[in-house]
Structure formats: C-alpha cells, structure tokens
Amino acid sequence: MRTKVQTLLAIAATASVSVVNAAPCGGMACDADMPDADEFVKGMSIPAFSVPVENGWYEVNPAVNRGRGVVVMGYRETDPFTTNMLTSGTSLEKFLTVEPLPADVDFIFAAWNNASFAQTLKSLINAKMQALKLPAATQNYWRSHMLYATKSIEEMYAMDPSTKNPTKASTNVLKRILDSPSFHSIGKQLTLTTGAGEKMTIDRLDGFFQFTNTQDLHNHSPVNPMEGAMVRIDETIICTSAKPADLSKKFAFVNAAHLSPSCSFEKAILWFAGSNVQAVVFMEQPGTKSLSVIGENIQSDDESGFFTVGSTVKFNQELANLFPSPGVSISCLFEYVFHPGQYFSVTADNTLRQIGSPINPYLAVVSWEMQFLQYLSGISRTKLNAYSIPLIVRSVGNNATTGKGAPSSATLPPKTTMDLFNRAQLEIKFGCLGNGDFECPVWDRIAELTIDCSLASVPEYELGRWITPYRRSDGHWFSDISTLYPLFKNGGDCTLKLSGFSMDMVEPWVTDVTLHLQREEGVKSETLTPLFTGGTYDVTYNNRTAMVVKSPAAGTTVGITAVITGHGLEEFQSTRHHFSVNGVVHTISFMDPEDKWGCTKHVSTGVEPNGFGAWWFGRDGWCNGHNTPPIVTDVTHDLNPTPGSSNTITYSSQYYDDTTKSWKTPDCKSGCGYIVMSSSMTFSTAFHA
C-alpha cells in the first residue's frame, strides 16, 4: 500500500519526462494559453472570494474576515520543486516550527487539478507534527489555521453559481489571480535534441541556492536559456584526484548509479570547479523516491562560488539510453519557463501581495509570508497619537550628483512647537516602481538618511538607515529615534539627504519617510555629542583616539546611541563593539552570522521575506529588507558624578573567528570588509507630559 509521500511523488514522476508532443505544463494552461495582461496585480484590493474547505467555506472577504490575512498556495502536481516542498521532512519541519506563530493569518492549500492532494498533505502535516512532538498549542494552531480545499483550483473555477456558498462570494477569483502574469511561477527544464531531431523535455530540481547557482530571476542567476552540448562524464573519476576536462559552454551529465558511494552530489559539484561547466545534471538512481536538493545540508555560506548550476532529475530509462557511456554528447537547452502561479497572499486590509521568490523547496516560504502579514497587520493597526511631519515624499532614487545623495528640504515647526514633544518615531515606507517584485532592483544596498538643520548645534548626521531587499517591494518600518531629538529639536529649515553605499541609491527605489513626534512622561534628549564612526575593518581599525566629555548636571540621563552594520567581508562575520566609559565596558554583539537562517528569525519584526537572493543568512547587524534602528545603552552611572568633570570614552571592536571559536582583534591587511557606524552620547533631562 502506498504511503502519502509515495502518492505525491508518483504523480510528480508522471510528468518528469515528456516528448515534444505531450501536453504542455502538465495539461494546464501555459505560455501561449495564459493571459498576456494582468487581471490582478500586487497592491490591488480584490473582490471577495470563497474556497470550499473541510468544515464549509472559507471567505476571503474583509467584511467577514476583518483583521485577518491569508496565504494561498496552489500546488502544481507535476512540479518537482513544490513536490519536494510537501514531501521533504526538512521542509515540513522548517514550516511547522516557525516562531512566533502569526495569530491572525491563515493558510489555504489547494491543488490545481486533483483535490485529493490536500488530504494527502494534511496527513503528512499531522504525521510530522507528531514526529516532532510539537507542543499541543502549536499543533492546535496549525490545525485551526491551515485550511485544505476540498475542490481543485480548476473545479472551483468551473463551479456553477447555484452551488456556491451562502454569501455567493465567487469561487473563480483564486484561479484568475494565479493566471495573472504577475503571479506566474517558474519551472526549471532541460530539453535534449537527438541527432534524429527528437526532443525530450525533463523537469529538473536545481540545488540549494548559494551552494550551487539556480537559473531563475535571482541576483546571481545565469542567462536564460543556456545552450550547449550535454556530455556524460566518466563517473569513476569524479571525486578523485583526476582533473575534469575543459567543459566550456557544455553541460555535464552524471548517472548517479555509477558514482562512488563516497562521492556525494556536493563533493561531485566541487570536483567540477575550474572546468567552466555551465551546469551539472545528476540522474538519480532507479527507485529513488524523491529528488535530492544539492547542498541542502551544507552549513557554510557559499561553498561552490556560483560557478555552475547543479540539478537533479528523476531516473528514466529513456534518458539513460541516450547516454549509454562516457563521452556521449547531445544538444541541450537549459531554461526556466513560466507556469500558472502557485502563491499569493492577501493582507488584513484586503490588499493583494506577491509572496516573493521560493528559492529553495521549503514550505517555510509560506510561514515566513504568514509572519510578515502579521507584522504588516500590526503596522496598519498602529495608531500614533502623534504630530506627523513628512520628510521624504515618494522619492525615486536620486540623481547622485552631490556624491552624498540628492538633497531635499523640509521646514519643521518652530521651537515652541518642537518643545512640546519628547519622543520621535521615524516611519519608513520603502518600495519600487512597477506592479510587482520582478520590476524591483535585485541587489541589496545600504540606504542612509541624514539630516542637517540650520538651527541645530550638530551638523549633518545620520537619522535613519535600512538595507534594501532583493527585489521585494513592501518595506515598512518604525524606528524609535528619540535619543536623536537634538538633531531637529529647534525646528526650522533642514536639509535631508537620501544616499546609499555601492550604488548611491540611483536605482528606482521609492521612499517615503515621516517623522512622528509624541509626548509622554519620562525624559527628553536635549544634547547630542557625536562619538565614533566605522571604517575599513583592517589591522588599523582600533587605532582610535579616546574622546573626553564633561559630566552633565545632576539628574541627567546619559546614553550611547549607535547604529552599526558590517559589510563586504564582514557581512557574514560576527563582530562585537566595545564602548568604554571611564573603564566600564558596554558591548554590542552581532551573532546572527553564526546562524545560516539568522534573518528568518526577524521576519516578525519587519524583515521582508522571500527575497530574490540568499536573504535568510544571518548578517552582521542587518538583514536584507529591514531597517537598522539605533541601539541605546544607558551609561548614566558610569560618568563621574561631579558636573563639569571629565570622562574618557573609548571604542574598539573584535570579530569572531569561526575556526578557533574565539574573539580576535581585526587583523585583515588587504581586501578587507568595513563597518558602517554612527554613534553618539546623548544627554536627557526630565520631561513632564
């Protein structure tokens, strides 16, 4: 009797190889059959629609589900990528163990053609929860928040109006959204052409991104399509001391049945380094139930250096017959094609979203989007009792003529008004031009906003910093910048500069920034003294002169405010930063680079997930698609108590050596990374609301 996993895998296998006359896209509409124009695009308010589920009908309707978001997945049964998502134990574990669980978001699973797969997935999910021994509360969460469609997407589209649910909400909207080009998904294929002109098209599963490359819309992707000869390699020499021949403009075919047992696909990929091969394709052994995800279990960031695409394909005797012996060469086309979509989400306020790029075949792409919907819901419900001042209004990049970003100006209220407030929130809305993610710039940039007010005692200084995402378009963050109040406390005319590192923000990112002022009982930052900045993280980085500041009047609260991010070679290296006040050391540490999945843990606080690059890796003080709010350390009691007395402030840094598992002083001599840092000492006095 087949297991649930075997059932899914068997269906996936039926379309893993097709001849040229076979129905395209597994019998679904694709390419020429799909609409050329978008009926639905990201950002639209969508009409209410309904989905038949086990206990009745699920309404995607703000009048019914007010305050709830939903993620929808349409499973394309012939796709090895999504089949791995649903059958891999690693994939299901990462999906089920996401924390925190998004309380106000649901997940609807539907299959394109065969509704029974919803029940198959339900069985797999329940079995995995039991195997993981998840807490009862977690299991109950998924049982109540994961909905399984009882009709296929095609069946829902064709349902007669008389059979619809009591509220008569349409059942065809789901398919119409997924058919819209903005929501199309990508399938990976290779097509072989024999000497007789016969063609064989095969679905492939590319390896884990950043261990191998993937042919897609990511920031390291090779061209699409790639053409060349596919050559079978002598499997007996792979992983040996023998060097591969030059394979420029060629593809390597490897029959896994003939590989040495000690030669993993990962080792084999690395063996091809230096061969200039375009891609390496491994045909799995007969009887293999699921395709291997090459590099899935590699813990380092980038073992192969993106030199090639690594893919696996199902065993097929016809394919094996085409490559009977080493040296056989067949013309090959390596490409991705667009299929009807498989994912979309709807926010709590009924706004349609793309969910980004499912780079690796992990179902967590859904749970991360669920977390982000929860975050957006919280942001949308934020009701600030604030005096709000627009600083940047729909700025599109900048002209980069000043070398420090294109300046803009803002006139703040007079000092008498500014004196009424003591708290400040910086709201950043960040996106890009166009109707979807594909139109956004693909690389991550450091975005910095500085302010220089004519009546301030401190010249141009950093007000906010964030990192652009990999081709995503919905950043929205609040940063508490209350300790920076002295930069603008006197009001008047201010110059703002939005700039960036590497590309100086000339790419078409769209930025809106608003300053929200509030009053509450507590303290107000009155004076700010700039301290230390970053720089090249080399052997001279810690060669710094101590600073001396005077003790303030009694009753003053003193803090160190810092924004610190590491880049270049420091991007994936943990660092810590020591601020010493009269010998009392306060340390800020960034340990996320030690965690391959470090940035996924910050989605619930605003990291925009599922970017078109390796967004999930932990980084040194930052993540793609996130702001970097100030870190404030109270040092009041470290200062000499006598007003006007001197205090010595020093700064130094260390990096974490993964080899020795110890902290070391910067020792790089060439090609070093760098730290971007602004730091200051702020002095606050009592404020009564």
N, C-alpha and C positions, 0 to 999 in steps of 0.2 A: 504494500500500500504506500502510495506516495506521501511524503511529508509536505507541509505547506511550502517550505522553501523549494523543494523539488518541483512543485507545481508552477511556481513563478519562474524558476529557471528554465523549465521545459518550454514554457511559452516564449521566453526570450530567445531560446535557441532556435525556434522555428523560423525566425526571420534574420538570423545572424549571417546567412549567406543567401544571396538572391542572384538569379541570372537577369540579364538585361530586360527580358520581357515580363518580369514579375511586377506585381502592383507596387507602385512607389509608396514609401513611408508606411509600410505595413498595412496598406489598404485605406489609410486615412488621406485626407486632402494634404497635399504638399506642393511647394514651389508654385507651378503654374495654376494649380487649382485653388490656391489660397488667395484671399483678397489682397489687392495691391495697396489699398489705402486703409488707414486705421479707422475703425469704427470707435474704438476705445483707446485712449492714451492716458498715460500717467497724469495724475492730478485732477482727473475728471470726477465729478460727482456722478455716481452710476445709478441707474434705475434699480428699484428693489427687485430681488430675485430670490427664488426658493430652491432648496435642494431636498429631495426625499431622503431621509435618514431612518435609522432603525426605529426610533421612537416617534416618528411622524414627519414633520417638516422643519427644516432649519431656514429661518428667514434672514437674509442679508438685507436689512431694512432699518434705517435709523429710527423709524417710528416704532419698531418692535424691539430691536437690539440696541437701543440707545446706550452709548457709552462702551460698546464692545467692538473690538477689532476681530478680523478673521483672516486666516491664511488659507488659500485653496491650492491643492495640488491635484493636477490631472495626470495620472500615471499612463505613460505610453508604453504598452506592454512589450513592445519589441525592442526597446532601448536598453542596451546592457548597462549604461550608466545609472539610470534610475532603478533598474532591477537590482544592481549592487546596493544601491541606497536602502532598498527594502529587505534585502536578504542578508547583508553583512552584519554579523554580530557587533563589530566595532561601530558601524554606522548607527545601529539602533541604540547602542549604549550611549553614544555621544548625544543622540537626540533626546533620550529619556532622562539624562542626568544633568541637563542644563539647569543652572541656578542663577538668580531666583526664578521661580516659575511665574509666568505672566498671568495674573489672576483674571484679567478682563479680555483675554484673547482666546479664540477658538481655532481649531484646525479641521478643515473639511478635506477628506481624502476621497477622490473619485477616480475611476479608471475610464480611459477613453472608450473602450469597446466591450469590456467584459466586467460587469458589475461584481462578479463573484470574487474578484481580487481584493475588493475592500474587506471582505470577511477573512480572506487569507492573511492580509496584513494585520487585521485585528488579532487573529490568533498568534501571529508572530510577536506582536507588541506585548500581548498578555504573557506569553511564554518568556519573553526577555525580561519583563518586569519581575517575574517570579524568580528567574535565574539570578538576577542581580540582587534579589532580596531587598528591593526598594521599600522604603517606609510606606506604611499604609496610606498616609496622606498624599504621597507622591503618586502612588498607583491610582488612588481615587481621583486625583487631579486629571490624569491622562484619560481615565475612563469617562470623565464628565466633559472634558474639553476637546477630545478627539472624536470627530463625527465621521461616520462611514456612509457614503452614498449607497443607496440600495438600487439605483439605476446608473447605467453608464452615462458618460457625457453625451454620446450620440443619442441614447434613448431619451435623456432629458430634453435634448433639443427637439426631438420629434414628438414629444408628448402632446396629446390633444388637449386643448384648453379645458374641456369638461372634466378632465382627470386631475386638474391642478388642485393645489391645497386651498383651504377655505378662504384665504385672503387674496387668492388669484394672482399672487406675485409670479412673474414669468419664470419658467424653468430653462429658457433658452439663452439667458444672458451669459451664463458661465462659458458655454462654448463660443459665443460671439466674442467674449473678451479674449479667450485663448487663441482664437483665429485671427485676431488683430495683429498685424506685423510687429507692433511694439512689444508684444508678449510672446513672440515666437521663440522656440528653444533651438538649441544647436545639437545636431547629431554628428558623430565622427564616423567617417567611412574611408575605406580604401577600395579602389577599383582596379582590377587586373585585366589586361587585354592580351590574349594569347596571339600567337602568330597567325592563327586562323581568323582572327578578328572577333572571337567570342569574348564576352565581358563577364566578369564575376565581381559583384559588389558585396562587400563584407562590412558589417558593423564592427567597430573596434572600441576598446576602452583604453584611453590614454592614462599614463601613470600619474602618481601624486605630484601635484604642481609644486615646483621648485626642486623636486628630486629629478624629474625629467621635465621637459617642456611639454606644452599642450598646444595643439593647433586650434586656436579659439580667438576671442577678442580681448585677450589679456595683454598686459604690458610687456611680456616677453615673447609673445606668440610669433611663430614663423609665418611666412606668407601663406595665403590660401588661394588656390590649391598649390600643392607641391607636386612636381612631376619628376619621373626618372625611372631607372630600372630597379626592380626588386631582385636581389641576389640572395640565394640561400648560402649561408655561411657554414663552413665545416664546424659543427658543434663540438667536436672533440678538442679543438684548440682554444675555444672560448674559455676565459678564466685561467689560461695558462700563461707562461712567460712569453709565448709567441705573440708578436705584434700583429694587429689587424692590417690588412692591406688598405690602400687609399680608397675610400668609398665616396668620393665627392659626387654630389648630385645623384646618389643612389640610396636605396632602402635595403636594410638587412633583414632577411627572413631567417628565423631561428625556430626549428622544430624542437619544442621543449622535451619531447620524448627521448631525444638523443643528447641532451645536456648531462654533464656530470651531476650527480646528486648534490655535490658540494658547491655547485655553481648556481647560486640564486639568480633570479632575474636582475636584482640590484647589482650584484657583482658583475654580471654579464654586461649590463649597461655601461658600467665604469670601464670595463675592458675595451669598449669601443672608443674611448676617449682618444682624440688625436686622429681618428680615421676620417673625419669630415663627413660622416654618415648623416643623412637627413633624418632618418628615423630607424628604429629597430622594432620589428614586429615579432612577438613570440606567439606561436600557435600552441595553445595548451595541450596537455596530454589527453588521450582518449579517456573518457569517463570523468574528467574534471567537471565538477558541478557548477562552479562559479569562476568568473574571470578574476585573475589576480590584479590588484591595484599596485603597480610597481612603485616602490618607495614609500608605501603607506606607513610602514613601521620604522622608518629611518627618523632618528630624533634630531639630527643636525639640520641646519637651515637650507643648505644648498650643496649637496654632495656632487652633483654632476655638472654644475655650472651652466645649465641650459644648453649644452652643446647638441642635444638631439631630443627628438620625441621618442618616448618609449611606450609601446602599446601592446595589449594582449588581444587575441581573438580566439574564438571557440575552435576546438578541433573539428575539422571537417575533412572527410576523406577525399573529396574532390579537390580541395585546396592542397592537401598533402600530395596528391598525384601530380599537381602542377610543379612541385619542387621535389622530385624524386631523389636528387643527390646534390651535394655542394657544387656551387658554380652555376647552377641553372639560373637564368635571368629572364624576367618577364616585365613588360612595360607596366608601370603602376602610376595611379593618380591618388594622391593623399589629400583629403579635403574634409571640410565641415559643410553641412547643409542645414538649411532651416526647416524646422517642422512646426506644426501647430504647438502652441505653448503648453507648458506644464505647471506654471506657477503664477499666482498673483496674490495680492493682499488688499484688504480694504480697511482703512483706519476707522477709529471710533466715530469720526465725523463724516463718514461715507466718502472718503477720498480714495481713489484707485491708485495702487502703487505697484511698481515692479519690485521683485524681491532681490534683484542683483544677480550675481553670477554664482551658480553652484559649481565652483571649480573642481572640487573633489566629490566623489559619490557618497556624500554623507547626508543623511536625512536631517542632521542638525541645521542645515541651511534653512529649514522651516522653523525650528525652535528659536534660532537666533532672530529670524524675522519677527516671530511672535514676541520676543523680548523687546525688540525695537518698537513694535506697535504699542506695547505697554508704555514704553518710555515716551513716545510721541503723545499718547493719550494723557500722560501726566503733564507734559509740557502744555498741551492745549487747555488743560484744566487750571493751569497756573493763573490765578487772578491776583495780579500785583496791585496792591494799594499804593500806587507809585506815581510820581511825576516823571513822565517819559519824554526823552529828548532824542529825536532821530539824529544819528551822527553820520551814517553812511546809508544812502538810499539807492538801492539797485545799482551798485557799482559793478560794471562788467570789466574785469581785469583792470589794467591801467596802461598808460602809454609808455611807461618805463623810461621817460626822457630825463627824469631827475636823478636816476641812479638809486633812488630810495623810495620809489613808488610814486604814483601820481597823487598829488596833494588835493585835498578838498577842504572846505572850511565849514565851520559851524559856529553860530553865535549862541553861547549859553546864557541862561538867565543871569541877572545881576547878583552880586554877592549877597544882597539881603535875602534873596530867594534861596540861593545855594546854602545859606547858613541854616535854613530850616530843616535840612536833612543830614543824616549821618551814615546812611547805608547806600551802597551803589551796586547795582547788578548790570552786567554787560550782556545784552542779548545779541546773539549772532545767528543769523539765518543765512544759510550757505547752499548754493545750488549751481546749476549751469543752464545755458541756453538750450532750447530744443524741447522735444516731447518725451525724452527718455534717457536712460543711462548711456546708451550707445553713442549719444551725442556729447557726452562729457569728456573732458581731458582724462587720459588714462593714468597719469603719474601723480604721485604724492608730492606736494610742495609744502614748504613751511610758510604759512601766511602770518604776517605780523601787522598789527595796527598800532601806530604811535600817535601821541597827542602832544601838541606844543601850544599852550595857551599864553596869550600875551601878558596876562596878569599873574601867572604862576611863577613861583620862585625857582622851579625846576624846569630846565629846558626839555626839549623833545625826549619822550620816554615811552617805553612800551606799555600800551594799555591792554592789549589782548593778543593771544597767539592761538592758532589752531593749525591742524595739518589737513590738507585736502585729501579726499578719499580717492581710491582707484575707481574712477568712472562711476561714481554714485552721486546722487543729486539732492539729498534731503538732510543736510546737516542743520541742526537747530539746538543751540546750547545757551545756558545761562552761566555766567561766571561771577562769583562774588568778588568784586574789586574794591570793597570798602576801604581797605588799607591804602589804596591808591588815591583816595579822595583829594589829597593836597594837589594833585596834578591839575585839578579843574575846580577847586573849591571857591575860587574868586570869580568864576564865571567869565563873561566877556568873549572875545574873539579867539577861536582856537583853530589851528591847522592840524588836520588829520592826514596821515599817510598810510595807505594800504600797500604793503610791499611783500615780497617773498624772497626766499633763498632759492637759488638754482635758476628759476625762470622768471623771477621778479613779478610773478602774478600776471604775466601778459596773456596767459591762457584765458578763455572766456568763462571763468567762474563768476557767478553772480552773488554779490554780498550785500546784506543789509545788517546794519549794526544800530542798536538802540541802547541808550543809557537810561536806566530806570533808577530814580532816586527815592529813597524811603526814609522814614524816621521811626526810630524805636528806642526805647530806654537802653542805655549802655554807654558806649564810648564813641568818639569821633576822631578819625585820623586827621591831625592838624598839620603835621610836618613830615616831610619825607627826605631822607638823605640817601642818594644812590651809593651803592657799595661796589660790588664786583660784577664783571661781565665774563663771558666764556672765552672761547678761542680754540686754536688748534690743540688737540689733545696729545701733545708730544712731551718729550723729556723736560721741556721748559714750562709746562702748563702751570705748575705750582710755584713758579718763581714770581711771587707777588709781594707787594709792599703792604704791610699792615696799615689799617686805617684807624684813625683816632676820632672818637665822637664824644661830645660832652653829655654828662648826665642831665636829664631834664628836671623840671620842678617836681616836687613830691606829688604823688597821686597820678603821675603819668604812666600809661601803659605803653610798653615798648615791644615791638615785634620786628622780626626779619621776614620780609616778603620776597619770595623767589619763584621764578619760572625757569625751569631747567629741562632741556631736551638734548639728547645725544644723537649725532648723525654721522654719515659716512661710515667709517669702520666702527664707530661707537653705536650705530643703530641697534645692533644685536649683541651689545656687550653691556653687562650690568655695571653701573657706576654708583658711587656714593659721594656725597658732598658735605664737607665739614665746615660749619661756621662756628668759630670760637669767639666768645665774648669774655674777655678777661680770663682766658684759660678754660672756661666752661664750654664744652663742645656740644653742638647740636648737629645731628647728622640726618640728611635726607638721602634715602636709598631707593634705587630703582632696580627691582629684581625680576621684573617681567621677562627680560631676555632669557632667563633660565627656563622659561615655560614656552614650549612650542605653540601652545594655544592661549598664550597670555592675554592677547587683545580680545578674545572671545569673552573673557570674564568681565569686560567693561561695556558690553552692549547695553546692559540695563541702565547704564549711566550716560549713554549717548553715542557710543561708537557705532557708526553706520555699518552694518554687517554686509557680508557677501560682496565685497568689492572685487574688481576685475584684476586682482593680483593677490599676493600672499598677505592679506590683511590680518590674518589670525595670529601671526607670530608676535610674541611679546617683544616690545621695543623699549629703548632707554628713555623712559619718561613720557612716552607718547604712543598714540595709535593712529593709523590712517582714519580719516573721517572723524576726528574728535578735537575738542578744544583742550587746551592745557592751562587750567585755571591756576592762579597763584597758590603757593603753599606758604602758610603763615605759621611762624614759630614764635611763641611768647618768650622773650628774654628779659622781661622786666626785672626779675630778681637777680640777674647776673651783672647788672650795672652797679657801679659804685653809688651808694645812696646819697652822697652829698651833691646837690645841684651844682653844675659847672665843673665837676671833676672829670678827668679824662678816662676814657675806656678804650681798650685796644681790641680791634676786630680783625680777625684773620680768616682766610678761606683756603681750603685745599681739597683735593679730590683723589679718589682711588678707583681702580677698576677691578672687577672680579675675574681672576684667572681660572677658567674652567678646567684647565689641566691640573693645576696644583690645588684647586679648591681653596684659594686664599686671595686676600685683597692685596693689590700692588699699586705702587706709585706709577703714574704714567711714564712709560719708557719707550714709546714709539719714536723712531728717528726719521722716518720718511713715509710718505703716503698715508699720513695719519688722519684719523677722524677729527671731529670737532664738537664742541659743546656750545649751544646757544643758550645764553643765560642773561637774565636781568635780575638784579637783587637790590634791595634797599632796606634801610632801617626806618621804621615808621613810629611816630610818637602820637599817642591818642589821649584825649582828656575826656572827662565825664560829659555825657550828653543826656539831657532830660527831655523826654518826649511829652 
